Amino acid sequence: MTFGFAPSSAVSTSTSGASANAAARLLEPAEWAAAGIPLLRNPREVVSGLHTRHRPQLSTAIVAVLDADDRLCASASFTRRPALADGWMFRNALLDQLRRVIPHDLRRRTPVRTAVLLYCREGDARWTEEDGAWMWGLRDACTLHGLRCGAYITLTRDGWQVFGEGRGGRRPNSGSAPEPFATSEAPPPPPRTGGAASEVLSRVAAR
């Protein structure tokens, strides 16, 4: 005779409920494309600049705030720990970093600054549920910090891609070395970064 333990209905319900909530906290590509995300004037310049400043490895997220002229105001990078792709958790981590590196704009009637997110991950450029969770988290974090929700960009072995815009390039990619700053420009100061990491994300110090 074999004895065992069957999961209780309460545990099963709790687990399925958590999965359902996480699945609801993501944005499909069509939803993102219809959200009116402002276009980057020079996406390659933004991507190359963030890649050079932070030198992201796989599972690294870089959140950056741009002014009205698409100039970088602040940025922070952190690494996602293995866990369920949940937009709520991503939102909290992004919001925590934004609060540490730049004051909020909640008193403005119309947002002036824009937050963009660059995520370095495995796989190809096709949309994943993890991307959808990051999109949801970025949009919600921007609302809570008084910013415009800007571009979501992935960095994979194939290169970089701005979701919803159809723009991208082969370099930089997840395995390429950072490009040097232009000789006519002085290297920018290290971006300010947050302190302690959240429960599901740990920060990577900017280089």
Disulfide bonds with the S-S distance in Angstrom:
none
